[in-house]
Amino acid sequence: MRWALVKVCLAVTAMVVIAFAIPLGLVIQEMARDRAFSNAERQAAAIGPTLSITVDRDQLERAVASTQAGAAGRMALHIPASDETGGQELAIGIRRAAVRDVVTTEQMGRASITEVTGGSALLQPTALSSGKIAVVEVFVPEDEVGNGVTTAWLVLAAVGAALIVGSVAVADRLGVRMVQPAQRLAGAAHDLGEGRLGARVPEEGPTELRSAAIAFNSMADQVVQLLANERELAADLSHRLRTPLTVLRLNAASLGTGPAADQTRAAVEQLEREVDTIIRTAREAKPQTQATAPGAGCDVSEVVRERMEFWSALAEDEGRKVRLAGVDRPVRIPVARPDLTAGLDALLGNVFRHTPEGTAFSVDVHNGEDAVIVLVSDAGPGIEDPEAALERGNSGGRDGSTGLGLDIVRRVAESTGGDVRIGRSVLGGTEVRIWIGLGDATRGPSQARLGRRAGRRKRRGLNH
């Protein structure tokens, strides 16, 4: 593309230079010729007054010598025979024109130009006092006719070459300006195709290529986001396996002793390690920021009752006291049922996983004017670093934890403009407070952040 543009510009500029330089050179050449013969006519006219007065040889020779052409030996006089010349034809100076040309000029009575050796001769008729016609011959050398023409042609050629070189340079720069963004775009597309997801294109160059770069960068961002969401989904789905794994582990612990029991417990531990490996591999994915679709949601009371019914059987086996409050009436929240289920299972699974047997726990639901708060509390040892536990992939100091359980809960809350806080419960252990905003499912990220800040200010006004 770059060389094609250079070739087109070269051809166009060359045609323009030829179209203007050649006619201009011919005009200059013609002007130089006209200038030379105009000067010769002035020289011939300068001798006219003398011829009209006298035909005396001495006087005419002095008059011819006084002119520039005569002094250079380029003027000659052809005077016909008359009584004043003694009946003889008089010739002064060096004659170069042919006799027939002189006679023709004398008979026609008008100036003419004839080719002679080494140049041209101007034949100018002049009337004598006797009424006859004398012819003044002025020789014009060839180099005088072309005086300055060669220089003019060289100047025109230099100007034309400069124009061509300049146009080629400009075309090359324009070509580079067009080609380089296209090459960068192609290179970035190749890198992205080979899996280098950080490939991006500077948004510069012509308007069309700049738009293409913007579209490419947006596409690359979408690809990265989609891959991150897929990895995140894999991590979340793997984390949901912790619920049945916890049940299996607890049931395996009650099998007693024996080869079968030991194999079952070893298999459960191996499966837990594999799930942890999957979660740790995918935990670097960015949080999914897609808002809940309008109309989507669930009854938080129903979901809490269902999950507590499931976990109560395990709690009874381990001698844990369970308390449930605030679920006696329906409470709608803008969270999909599977997401809320996964979040509750993650928190309750952590209670069974990280607290000793016999540790009590409770789940409370508080319905406010613009938010719903779900409290999951236990009487365990608590979390060493609550703030760190809320960071994705950070377990907060718990051994054998990937840290994604709390992250699942946090994303559920933040999708509605809410947030999650960890504190000390009235039971003496950990309290996870899930603040779920109402009516915020369709808000953008910035609005969600405002909602979370507003929620923090208003949460003290709710009656727990």
C-alpha positions as CSV (number, residue, x, y, z in Angstrom):
1,M,0.0,0.0,0.0
2,R,2.8,2.4,0.9
3,W,4.7,1.8,-2.4
4,A,1.5,1.9,-4.4
5,L,0.8,5.4,-3.0
6,V,4.4,6.5,-3.8
7,K,4.1,5.2,-7.4
8,V,0.8,7.0,-8.0
9,C,2.1,10.2,-6.6
10,L,5.3,9.9,-8.7
11,A,3.3,9.3,-11.9
12,V,0.9,12.2,-11.2
13,T,3.7,14.7,-10.3
14,A,5.8,13.7,-13.3
15,M,2.8,14.3,-15.6
16,V,2.1,17.7,-14.1
17,V,5.8,18.7,-14.3
18,I,6.0,17.6,-18.0
19,A,2.7,19.3,-18.8
20,F,3.9,22.6,-17.4
21,A,7.7,22.5,-17.8
22,I,7.9,21.7,-21.6
23,P,5.5,24.5,-22.7
24,L,7.2,26.9,-20.4
25,G,10.6,26.0,-21.8
26,L,9.4,26.5,-25.3
27,V,7.9,29.9,-24.4
28,I,11.2,30.9,-22.8
29,Q,13.1,29.8,-26.0
30,E,10.7,31.8,-28.2
31,M,11.1,34.8,-25.9
32,A,14.9,34.6,-26.2
33,R,14.6,34.5,-30.0
34,D,12.3,37.5,-30.1
35,R,14.6,39.4,-27.8
36,A,17.6,38.7,-30.1
37,F,15.8,39.8,-33.3
38,S,14.2,42.8,-31.6
39,N,17.7,44.0,-30.7
40,A,18.8,43.5,-34.3
41,E,15.9,45.5,-35.5
42,R,16.9,48.4,-33.2
43,Q,20.4,48.2,-34.5
44,A,19.1,48.3,-38.1
45,A,16.8,51.2,-37.3
46,A,19.7,53.2,-35.8
47,I,21.4,53.4,-39.2
48,G,18.2,54.5,-41.0
49,P,18.5,58.2,-40.5
50,T,22.0,58.3,-41.9
51,L,20.9,56.4,-45.0
52,S,18.0,58.8,-45.6
53,I,20.5,61.7,-45.7
54,T,23.6,60.4,-47.5
55,V,25.0,57.4,-49.2
56,D,28.6,58.5,-48.9
57,R,30.8,55.5,-48.1
58,D,32.9,57.2,-45.5
59,Q,30.0,58.6,-43.6
60,L,28.1,55.3,-43.8
61,E,31.2,53.3,-42.6
62,R,31.5,55.7,-39.6
63,A,27.8,55.4,-38.8
64,V,28.0,51.6,-39.0
65,A,31.1,51.4,-36.8
66,S,29.3,53.6,-34.2
67,T,26.6,50.9,-33.7
68,Q,27.0,47.9,-31.5
69,A,26.4,45.4,-34.3
70,G,28.7,47.3,-36.7
71,A,31.4,47.4,-34.1
72,A,31.1,43.6,-33.8
73,G,31.3,43.2,-37.6
74,R,27.7,41.9,-37.8
75,M,26.1,44.8,-39.8
76,A,26.2,45.2,-43.6
77,L,24.6,47.7,-46.0
78,H,23.3,46.9,-49.5
79,I,22.8,50.1,-51.4
80,P,21.5,49.9,-55.0
81,A,23.2,51.7,-57.9
82,S,22.1,55.3,-58.4
83,D,23.4,58.6,-59.5
84,E,24.6,59.4,-56.0
85,T,26.7,56.2,-55.9
86,G,28.1,56.8,-59.4
87,G,25.8,54.2,-61.0
88,Q,27.4,51.4,-59.0
89,E,26.0,49.2,-56.3
90,L,27.5,50.0,-52.9
91,A,28.2,47.3,-50.2
92,I,29.5,48.1,-46.8
93,G,30.4,45.4,-44.2
94,I,30.5,41.7,-44.4
95,R,27.6,40.3,-46.4
96,R,26.3,36.9,-45.2
97,A,22.8,36.7,-46.7
98,A,22.3,35.4,-50.2
99,V,21.9,37.9,-53.1
100,R,18.4,36.6,-53.9
101,D,17.3,37.2,-50.3
102,V,18.5,40.7,-50.4
103,V,16.8,41.4,-53.7
104,T,13.6,39.8,-52.5
105,T,13.6,42.0,-49.4
106,E,14.3,45.1,-51.5
107,Q,11.5,44.3,-53.9
108,M,8.9,43.4,-51.1
109,G,9.8,46.4,-49.0
110,R,9.4,44.6,-45.6
111,A,11.9,43.0,-43.2
112,S,12.7,39.3,-43.4
113,I,14.9,36.8,-41.6
114,T,17.0,34.3,-43.4
115,E,19.2,31.5,-42.3
116,V,22.9,32.0,-42.8
117,T,26.1,30.1,-41.7
118,G,26.5,30.3,-37.9
119,G,23.1,31.9,-37.2
120,S,20.5,34.1,-38.9
121,A,20.4,37.5,-40.7
122,L,17.8,40.2,-40.3
123,L,17.2,42.1,-43.6
124,Q,15.6,45.5,-43.0
125,P,14.6,47.7,-46.0
126,T,15.3,51.4,-45.6
127,A,14.3,54.2,-48.0
128,L,17.1,56.4,-49.5
129,S,16.8,60.1,-50.4
130,S,16.8,59.1,-54.0
131,G,13.7,57.0,-53.5
132,K,15.4,53.7,-53.9
133,I,15.4,51.0,-51.2
134,A,18.6,50.0,-49.4
135,V,18.8,46.8,-47.3
136,V,20.4,46.8,-43.8
137,E,21.7,43.4,-42.9
138,V,22.3,42.5,-39.2
139,F,23.8,39.1,-38.3
140,V,22.4,37.4,-35.3
141,P,24.6,34.5,-34.0
142,E,23.0,31.2,-33.0
143,D,24.3,31.5,-29.4
144,E,22.6,34.9,-29.1
145,V,19.3,33.5,-30.3
146,G,19.5,30.8,-27.5
147,N,21.0,33.1,-24.9
148,G,19.7,32.0,-21.4
149,V,17.6,29.1,-22.9
150,T,19.9,26.4,-21.6
151,T,19.9,27.9,-18.1
152,A,16.1,28.2,-18.2
153,W,15.8,24.5,-19.2
154,L,18.2,23.5,-16.4
155,V,16.2,25.5,-13.8
156,L,12.9,24.0,-15.0
157,A,14.4,20.5,-14.8
158,A,15.8,21.2,-11.3
159,V,12.4,22.5,-10.2
160,G,10.6,19.6,-11.7
161,A,13.0,17.1,-10.1
162,A,12.6,18.9,-6.7
163,L,8.8,18.7,-7.1
164,I,8.9,15.0,-7.9
165,V,11.3,14.2,-5.0
166,G,9.2,16.3,-2.6
167,S,5.9,14.6,-3.7
168,V,7.5,11.2,-3.3
169,A,8.7,12.1,0.2
170,V,5.3,13.4,1.2
171,A,3.6,10.3,-0.3
172,D,6.0,8.1,1.6
173,R,5.3,9.9,4.9
174,L,1.5,9.6,4.2
175,G,2.0,6.0,3.3
176,V,3.8,5.3,6.5
177,R,1.1,7.1,8.5
178,M,-1.5,4.9,6.9
179,V,0.5,1.6,6.8
180,Q,2.0,1.6,10.3
181,P,-1.3,1.7,12.1
182,A,-2.5,-1.1,9.8
183,Q,0.6,-3.1,10.5
184,R,0.2,-2.6,14.2
185,L,-3.4,-3.7,14.0
186,A,-2.4,-6.8,12.1
187,G,0.4,-7.6,14.5
188,A,-1.9,-7.2,17.5
189,A,-4.5,-9.4,15.9
190,H,-1.8,-12.0,15.3
191,D,-0.6,-11.8,18.9
192,L,-4.2,-12.0,20.2
193,G,-4.8,-15.1,18.0
194,E,-1.7,-16.7,19.5
195,G,-3.0,-16.2,23.0
196,R,-1.2,-13.0,24.1
197,L,-4.3,-11.4,25.6
198,G,-2.5,-8.2,26.6
199,A,-2.1,-7.1,22.9
200,R,-3.6,-3.7,22.3
201,V,-3.3,-1.1,19.5
202,P,-2.5,2.6,19.9
203,E,-5.7,4.5,18.8
204,E,-4.0,6.8,16.3
205,G,-3.6,7.3,12.6
206,P,-6.4,8.1,10.0
207,T,-10.0,8.2,11.2
208,E,-10.8,4.8,9.7
209,L,-7.8,3.1,11.2
210,R,-8.3,4.8,14.5
211,S,-11.9,3.5,14.5
212,A,-10.6,0.0,13.7
213,A,-8.1,0.2,16.5
214,I,-10.8,1.3,19.0
215,A,-13.0,-1.6,17.8
216,F,-10.1,-4.0,18.1
217,N,-9.2,-2.9,21.6
218,S,-12.8,-3.2,22.7
219,M,-13.0,-6.7,21.2
220,A,-9.8,-7.7,23.0
221,D,-11.2,-6.4,26.3
222,Q,-14.4,-8.3,25.7
223,V,-12.4,-11.5,24.9
224,V,-10.3,-11.0,28.1
225,Q,-13.5,-10.4,30.1
226,L,-15.2,-13.4,28.7
227,L,-12.3,-15.7,29.4
228,A,-12.0,-14.2,32.9
229,N,-15.8,-14.9,33.4
230,E,-15.3,-18.4,32.2
231,R,-12.5,-19.0,34.6
232,E,-14.5,-17.4,37.4
233,L,-17.5,-19.6,36.6
234,A,-15.2,-22.6,36.7
235,A,-13.9,-21.5,40.1
236,D,-17.4,-20.8,41.4
237,L,-18.8,-24.1,40.2
238,S,-15.9,-25.9,41.7
239,H,-16.5,-24.1,45.0
240,R,-20.1,-25.2,45.0
241,L,-18.8,-28.8,45.1
242,R,-17.6,-28.0,48.6
243,T,-21.2,-28.4,49.9
244,P,-21.6,-32.1,49.0
245,L,-17.9,-32.7,49.8
246,T,-18.5,-31.3,53.3
247,V,-21.4,-33.7,53.7
248,L,-19.3,-36.6,52.4
249,R,-16.4,-35.7,54.8
250,L,-18.8,-35.5,57.8
251,N,-20.4,-38.8,56.8
252,A,-17.0,-40.4,56.2
253,A,-15.9,-39.3,59.7
254,S,-18.8,-41.3,61.2
255,L,-18.0,-44.5,59.4
256,G,-15.7,-45.7,62.1
257,T,-12.7,-47.8,61.4
258,G,-11.8,-50.3,58.8
259,P,-10.4,-50.5,55.3
260,A,-13.5,-49.3,53.5
261,A,-13.9,-46.3,55.9
262,D,-10.3,-45.3,55.5
263,Q,-10.5,-45.6,51.7
264,T,-13.7,-43.5,51.7
265,R,-12.1,-40.8,53.8
266,A,-8.9,-40.8,51.7
267,A,-11.1,-40.5,48.5
268,V,-13.0,-37.6,50.0
269,E,-9.7,-35.8,51.0
270,Q,-8.3,-36.4,47.5
271,L,-11.4,-35.0,45.9
272,E,-11.2,-31.9,48.2
273,R,-7.6,-31.4,47.2
274,E,-8.5,-31.6,43.5
275,V,-11.3,-29.1,43.9
276,D,-9.0,-26.8,45.8
277,T,-6.5,-27.1,42.9
278,I,-9.2,-26.1,40.4
279,I,-10.2,-23.1,42.5
280,R,-6.7,-21.9,43.0
281,T,-6.0,-22.2,39.2
282,A,-9.0,-20.0,38.3
283,R,-9.0,-17.6,41.2
284,E,-7.2,-14.8,39.4
285,A,-10.2,-14.2,37.1
286,K,-11.8,-10.8,37.4
287,P,-15.2,-10.4,39.0
288,Q,-18.1,-10.6,36.7
289,T,-19.8,-7.2,36.5
290,Q,-22.9,-8.0,34.5
291,A,-26.1,-6.8,36.2
292,T,-29.0,-9.0,37.1
293,A,-31.6,-8.9,34.4
294,P,-34.8,-6.9,35.1
295,G,-37.4,-9.1,36.9
296,A,-34.9,-11.7,38.1
297,G,-34.8,-12.4,41.8
298,C,-35.9,-14.8,44.5
299,D,-37.5,-15.1,47.9
300,V,-34.6,-14.9,50.4
301,S,-36.7,-16.4,53.2
302,E,-37.5,-19.4,51.1
303,V,-33.9,-20.0,50.0
304,V,-32.6,-19.6,53.6
305,R,-35.2,-22.1,55.0
306,E,-34.4,-24.6,52.2
307,R,-30.6,-24.4,52.8
308,M,-30.9,-24.5,56.6
309,E,-33.1,-27.6,56.3
310,F,-30.3,-29.2,54.3
311,W,-27.5,-28.2,56.7
312,S,-29.6,-28.9,59.9
313,A,-29.2,-32.7,59.4
314,L,-25.4,-32.3,59.4
315,A,-25.6,-29.9,62.4
316,E,-27.6,-32.5,64.3
317,D,-25.0,-35.2,63.6
318,E,-22.2,-32.9,64.9
319,G,-24.2,-31.6,67.9
320,R,-24.4,-28.1,66.7
321,K,-27.2,-25.7,67.9
322,V,-28.9,-23.9,65.0
323,R,-31.0,-20.7,65.2
324,L,-33.0,-19.3,62.3
325,A,-34.8,-15.9,62.5
326,G,-36.6,-13.5,60.2
327,V,-37.8,-16.0,57.6
328,D,-41.4,-16.1,58.6
329,R,-42.6,-14.0,55.6
330,P,-41.5,-13.6,51.9
331,V,-38.8,-11.2,51.2
332,R,-37.9,-10.6,47.5
333,I,-34.4,-9.6,46.5
334,P,-32.9,-8.8,43.0
335,V,-30.6,-11.9,43.2
336,A,-30.9,-15.1,41.1
337,R,-31.8,-18.1,43.2
338,P,-28.7,-20.2,42.2
339,D,-26.4,-17.3,43.1
340,L,-28.0,-16.8,46.6
341,T,-27.9,-20.6,47.1
342,A,-24.3,-20.8,46.2
343,G,-23.4,-17.9,48.6
344,L,-25.3,-19.3,51.5
345,D,-23.8,-22.8,51.0
346,A,-20.3,-21.2,50.8
347,L,-20.8,-19.5,54.2
348,L,-22.5,-22.4,55.9
349,G,-19.9,-24.8,54.5
350,N,-17.2,-22.6,56.0
351,V,-18.9,-22.9,59.4
352,F,-18.8,-26.7,59.3
353,R,-15.3,-26.7,57.7
354,H,-13.5,-24.2,60.0
355,T,-15.2,-24.6,63.4
356,P,-15.1,-27.5,65.8
357,E,-18.0,-29.9,66.1
358,G,-20.6,-28.7,68.5
359,T,-20.1,-25.0,67.5
360,A,-23.4,-23.3,67.3
361,F,-24.4,-21.0,64.4
362,S,-27.4,-18.9,63.3
363,V,-28.8,-17.3,60.2
364,D,-30.9,-14.1,60.6
365,V,-32.8,-12.2,57.9
366,H,-33.6,-8.5,58.4
367,N,-35.9,-6.7,56.0
368,G,-35.3,-2.9,55.8
369,E,-36.9,-0.2,53.6
370,D,-34.2,-0.2,50.9
371,A,-32.1,-3.2,51.8
372,V,-32.1,-6.8,53.1
373,I,-29.4,-8.0,55.6
374,V,-28.6,-11.6,56.0
375,L,-26.4,-12.4,59.0
376,V,-24.5,-15.7,59.3
377,S,-23.0,-16.0,62.7
378,D,-21.1,-18.8,64.6
379,A,-19.5,-19.3,68.0
380,G,-16.2,-20.5,66.5
381,P,-12.7,-19.0,66.8
382,G,-13.4,-16.3,64.2
383,I,-11.3,-15.0,61.3
384,E,-7.9,-13.5,62.0
385,D,-8.0,-10.8,59.3
386,P,-11.6,-10.0,58.2
387,E,-10.5,-7.3,55.7
388,A,-8.1,-9.6,54.0
389,A,-10.7,-12.4,53.9
390,L,-12.9,-10.2,51.7
391,E,-10.2,-9.9,49.0
392,R,-10.6,-12.4,46.2
393,G,-8.4,-15.5,46.6
394,N,-7.5,-14.6,50.2
395,S,-8.5,-17.0,52.9
396,G,-8.1,-14.6,55.8
397,G,-5.6,-16.9,57.5
398,R,-7.7,-20.1,57.4
399,D,-5.8,-23.2,56.4
400,G,-7.1,-25.2,53.5
401,S,-9.3,-22.3,52.2
402,T,-9.2,-20.8,48.8
403,G,-10.9,-17.6,49.8
404,L,-13.5,-17.8,47.0
405,G,-16.5,-18.5,49.3
406,L,-16.6,-15.0,50.7
407,D,-15.9,-13.6,47.2
408,I,-19.0,-15.4,45.8
409,V,-21.0,-13.8,48.6
410,R,-19.4,-10.4,48.0
411,R,-20.2,-10.4,44.3
412,V,-23.8,-11.4,45.0
413,A,-24.2,-8.4,47.3
414,E,-22.3,-5.9,45.0
415,S,-24.5,-6.9,42.0
416,T,-27.3,-5.1,43.9
417,G,-25.3,-2.2,45.1
418,G,-24.7,-3.8,48.5
419,D,-21.6,-5.1,50.2
420,V,-20.3,-7.7,52.7
421,R,-18.8,-7.1,56.2
422,I,-17.1,-9.5,58.6
423,G,-17.2,-8.8,62.3
424,R,-17.6,-10.4,65.8
425,S,-20.9,-12.1,66.4
426,V,-23.0,-12.1,69.6
427,L,-22.1,-15.8,69.8
428,G,-18.5,-14.9,70.1
429,G,-17.3,-16.1,66.7
430,T,-17.5,-14.7,63.2
431,E,-20.4,-12.7,61.8
432,V,-20.8,-12.3,58.1
433,R,-23.2,-9.5,57.3
434,I,-24.6,-9.5,53.7
435,W,-26.1,-6.2,52.7
436,I,-28.4,-6.7,49.7
437,G,-29.8,-3.6,48.0
438,L,-33.3,-3.5,46.7
439,G,-34.1,-2.2,43.2
440,D,-30.4,-1.7,42.2
441,A,-30.0,-4.7,39.9
442,T,-30.0,-2.6,36.7
443,R,-27.6,0.1,38.0
444,G,-24.2,0.6,36.5
445,P,-20.9,0.1,38.4
446,S,-20.6,3.7,39.5
447,Q,-24.2,3.7,40.7
448,A,-23.6,0.5,42.5
449,R,-20.6,2.0,44.3
450,L,-22.8,5.0,45.4
451,G,-25.4,2.5,46.6
452,R,-22.9,0.7,48.6
453,R,-21.7,3.9,50.2
454,A,-25.3,4.9,50.9
455,G,-25.9,1.5,52.4
456,R,-23.0,1.8,54.8
457,R,-24.4,5.1,56.0
458,K,-27.9,3.7,56.4
459,R,-27.2,0.2,57.8
460,R,-27.0,1.6,61.4
461,G,-30.7,2.6,61.0
462,L,-31.9,-0.9,60.5
463,N,-33.2,-2.8,63.5
464,H,-31.3,-6.0,63.8
